[in-house]
Amino acid sequence: MQAIKAVGILSKPGLECGYGLVPALLDWLGARSIEARFDAETGVYAGRPGLERAEVPEGTQLVIVLGGDGTLLAAARAVGGRQIPLFPVNLGGLGFLTAITIDEIYAELERAFRGEHRISRRKMIACDLVRDDAVVARYEALNDVVVTKAALARMIDLDTYVDTHLVCTFKADGLIVATPTGSTAYSLSAGGPIMFPTVAALIITPICPHMLTNRPVVVPDTSVIQLVCRGDVEDTYLTIDGQVGEPVRAGDRIVCRASEHTLSLIRPPKQRFFDVLRAKLKWGER
């Protein structure tokens, strides 16, 4: 990674600790002659106006994310395919992706500035919403692409294809297409497998399927996965990483494939994937 001259800061709103942490962090960066660009949420803690989130990464060599996994997912979209590593600080709850603690922030930043950090590169999903043979929306997701019904709607019918091959028509509350990174998120809650982050695969996980024999399927990440909405799809939604999306109409196709972009996460030097699983999922506790 090139020498750090400017960093971005993206923050979760409503952090009680933010009012102490952000001014101290800005002072710490300023003492090292490092420019800081930050969003409006961070600006609240700093007592200064901030930038639009999508503008923050411009011209930076590192983006610090203060929050939880949800804040990191939003930061991944803000980075928008730029090869700028994210420095995720866990100020939220479970934190599978935000592995650096508040007590480690300055020591780990020093390590990153010296080029001694470890980077984990995560695959993303590209998603096209196709309506009447025209692409009407494009998204990228770090965790998952989800088609789901509203709380009071009936089950939905989704013709599901891998490349040109019909998997089946899932009758379910919805369907998740997840990356290995997203395997520990919504897909896991729906009964999907945990996958090592570097596995070259995508996961198709039905949500509460009508047929109990409909199980999650793992496919190569070279596959193109298509979901076609059939029948009455009122109150059906496409959701990207649980944060953005739009309603889906009958006949719409959701086309998912591995993105050409990857996300770079700075990780603590000695922490490994199974360390995170043991800590977060309480494996091995008596």
C-alpha positions in Angstrom: 0.0 0.0 0.0 1.2 3.5 -0.9 2.3 6.0 1.8 -0.6 7.3 3.8 -1.2 11.0 3.2 -5.0 11.2 3.6 -7.6 9.0 5.3 -11.3 8.8 5.2 -13.5 8.3 8.2 -17.0 6.9 8.0 -19.0 6.5 11.2 -22.2 5.0 12.6 -24.6 7.6 13.8 -25.7 7.7 17.5 -22.4 6.4 19.0 -22.1 7.7 22.5 -18.3 7.1 22.4 -18.0 9.0 19.2 -17.9 12.4 20.8 -14.7 11.5 22.6 -13.2 9.1 20.0 -13.5 11.2 16.8 -11.9 14.5 18.1 -9.1 12.4 19.6 -8.6 10.5 16.4 -8.6 13.7 14.3 -6.0 15.2 16.6 -3.9 12.1 16.4 -4.0 12.1 12.6 -3.3 15.9 12.5 -0.2 15.4 14.7 1.1 13.1 12.0 0.3 15.5 9.1 -2.4 13.2 7.7 -5.4 14.8 6.1 -8.8 13.5 7.3 -11.9 13.5 5.1 -15.1 12.5 6.9 -18.8 12.1 6.4 -21.7 14.0 8.0 -22.1 11.4 10.8 -18.5 11.7 11.8 -18.9 15.5 11.5 -21.5 15.4 14.2 -19.0 14.0 16.7 -16.3 16.4 15.5 -18.5 19.5 15.7 -17.8 20.2 12.0 -19.6 19.8 8.7 -18.8 16.6 6.8 -19.0 15.4 3.2 -21.4 13.2 1.4 -20.4 9.6 2.2 -19.6 8.8 -1.5 -17.1 11.7 -1.6 -15.1 10.7 1.5 -12.8 8.1 -0.1 -11.7 10.4 -2.9 -7.9 11.0 -2.7 -7.4 8.8 0.3 -5.2 5.8 0.8 -7.2 4.3 3.7 -10.8 4.5 5.1 -11.4 4.1 8.8 -14.8 2.7 9.6 -16.2 3.4 13.1 -19.2 1.2 13.9 -20.4 -2.3 13.3 -20.8 -4.7 10.3 -23.7 -2.6 9.0 -21.5 0.5 8.8 -18.8 -1.5 7.0 -21.3 -2.6 4.4 -22.3 1.0 3.8 -18.6 1.9 3.6 -18.0 -0.8 1.0 -20.6 0.8 -1.3 -19.1 4.2 -0.7 -15.6 3.0 -1.7 -17.3 1.9 -4.9 -14.7 -0.5 -6.4 -11.7 1.7 -5.6 -8.8 -0.3 -4.3 -8.7 1.6 -1.0 -8.4 -0.7 2.1 -10.9 -0.3 4.9 -9.8 -0.2 8.5 -12.9 -1.5 10.4 -13.2 -0.7 14.1 -15.9 -2.6 16.0 -18.1 -0.2 17.9 -21.3 -2.2 17.3 -22.5 -5.7 18.4 -21.4 -9.0 16.9 -18.8 -7.6 14.4 -17.8 -10.5 12.1 -16.1 -8.0 9.8 -15.1 -5.2 12.1 -12.4 -7.1 14.0 -10.3 -4.2 15.4 -11.4 -3.1 18.9 -11.4 0.5 20.1 -8.5 -0.3 22.4 -6.4 -1.4 19.4 -7.2 1.5 17.1 -4.0 3.6 17.4 -1.6 0.6 17.6 -3.1 -1.0 14.5 -3.2 2.4 12.6 0.5 2.8 13.4 1.1 -0.7 12.0 -0.9 0.1 8.9 1.0 3.3 8.3 4.3 1.3 8.5 3.0 -1.1 6.0 3.0 -4.0 8.5 -0.8 -4.7 8.3 -2.5 -7.8 6.8 -5.1 -7.4 4.1 -8.0 -9.7 3.5 -9.5 -9.4 0.1 -13.2 -10.2 -0.1 -15.2 -11.0 -3.3 -18.4 -9.1 -4.0 -21.6 -9.8 -6.0 -22.8 -7.8 -8.9 -26.5 -7.7 -9.3 -28.6 -6.5 -12.3 -32.4 -6.0 -12.1 -33.7 -6.8 -15.6 -37.2 -5.7 -16.6 -38.6 -6.1 -20.1 -35.1 -7.1 -21.3 -33.6 -3.8 -20.0 -31.3 -3.4 -17.0 -33.2 -1.0 -14.7 -30.9 -1.1 -11.7 -27.4 -2.2 -10.9 -25.9 -3.0 -7.5 -22.9 -4.5 -5.8 -23.1 -6.4 -2.5 -20.4 -7.6 -0.1 -22.7 -9.9 1.9 -25.8 -10.8 -0.1 -28.5 -10.2 -2.6 -32.0 -11.0 -1.2 -35.4 -11.3 -2.7 -38.0 -11.5 0.0 -41.7 -10.9 0.7 -43.1 -8.4 3.1 -44.2 -9.5 6.5 -47.9 -10.1 5.7 -47.5 -11.2 2.0 -47.9 -14.8 0.8 -44.9 -17.0 -0.2 -43.3 -16.1 -3.5 -42.4 -18.3 -6.5 -38.8 -17.9 -7.8 -37.6 -19.8 -10.9 -33.9 -20.2 -10.1 -31.2 -20.9 -12.7 -27.5 -21.5 -12.4 -26.1 -20.5 -15.8 -28.7 -22.0 -18.2 -29.7 -24.8 -15.9 -33.0 -24.7 -13.9 -32.3 -25.5 -10.2 -36.0 -25.4 -9.3 -38.9 -23.1 -8.6 -38.5 -22.2 -5.0 -41.8 -21.5 -3.2 -40.6 -19.7 -0.1 -40.5 -16.5 1.9 -37.5 -15.5 -0.2 -34.1 -16.4 -1.5 -30.6 -15.3 -0.6 -27.5 -15.3 -2.9 -24.5 -14.8 -0.6 -20.8 -14.5 -0.9 -18.5 -16.4 1.5 -18.2 -13.2 3.5 -22.0 -13.1 3.7 -22.2 -16.8 4.8 -22.0 -15.6 8.4 -24.8 -13.1 8.0 -28.5 -13.6 6.8 -27.7 -16.8 5.0 -26.4 -18.4 8.2 -29.6 -17.5 10.0 -31.6 -19.1 7.2 -29.6 -22.4 7.6 -26.8 -21.8 5.1 -23.3 -23.1 5.5 -20.3 -21.1 6.9 -17.7 -20.7 4.2 -14.1 -19.7 4.5 -13.7 -16.2 3.0 -11.4 -17.1 0.1 -13.5 -20.0 -1.2 -14.4 -19.3 -4.9 -18.2 -19.9 -4.5 -21.6 -18.4 -4.1 -24.4 -19.7 -1.8 -28.1 -20.0 -2.8 -30.2 -20.2 0.4 -34.0 -20.4 0.4 -35.8 -18.6 3.3 -38.4 -20.8 5.0 -39.1 -22.9 1.9 -42.5 -24.7 1.5 -40.6 -27.9 0.7 -38.4 -29.0 3.6 -36.2 -30.8 1.0 -35.2 -27.4 -0.5 -31.7 -26.9 1.0 -28.9 -24.4 0.5 -26.7 -25.0 -2.6 -23.1 -23.9 -3.1 -22.1 -23.1 -6.7 -18.8 -21.9 -8.3 -18.4 -18.2 -8.4 -18.0 -18.4 -12.1 -21.7 -19.1 -12.3 -24.4 -16.7 -13.3 -27.4 -17.0 -11.0 -30.8 -15.9 -12.3 -34.0 -15.5 -10.2 -37.2 -15.0 -12.1 -40.2 -13.7 -10.2 -43.5 -15.6 -11.0 -47.1 -15.1 -10.2 -48.3 -12.5 -7.7 -45.2 -10.7 -6.4 -46.9 -7.8 -4.7 -44.9 -6.6 -1.6 -41.8 -8.4 -2.9 -38.4 -6.6 -2.6 -34.9 -6.9 -3.8 -32.5 -5.9 -1.0 -28.7 -5.4 -1.2 -26.7 -6.1 2.0 -29.9 -5.5 3.9 -29.6 -1.7 3.3 -30.7 -0.6 -0.2 -33.0 -2.0 -2.8 -36.4 -1.7 -4.5 -39.7 -3.4 -5.2 -39.8 -6.3 -7.7 -42.5 -6.9 -10.3 -43.8 -10.1 -11.9 -41.4 -11.2 -14.7 -38.4 -9.3 -13.3 -35.1 -11.1 -13.5 -32.4 -10.7 -10.8 -29.1 -11.6 -12.4 -26.2 -12.2 -9.9 -22.6 -12.9 -10.7 -19.2 -12.5 -9.0 -18.2 -8.8 -9.3 -14.9 -7.8 -10.9 -14.3 -5.7 -7.7 -12.9 -7.0 -4.4 -13.0 -5.3 -1.0 -9.8 -5.0 1.0 -10.1 -5.3 4.8 -7.3 -4.6 7.2 -7.2 -7.3 9.8 -5.3 -7.7 13.1 -2.0 -9.5 12.3 -2.5 -12.6 14.5 -6.3 -12.9 14.1 -7.6 -15.7 11.8 -11.0 -16.6 10.5 -11.5 -19.5 13.0 -10.5 -17.2 15.9 -13.4 -14.9 14.9 -15.8 -17.9 14.7 -14.8 -19.1 18.2 -15.1 -15.6 19.7 -18.4 -14.6 17.9 -20.2 -17.9 17.9 -19.0 -19.0 21.3 -17.6 -22.3 19.9 -16.0 -24.5 22.4 -17.4 -22.8 25.5 -18.4 -25.0 28.4 
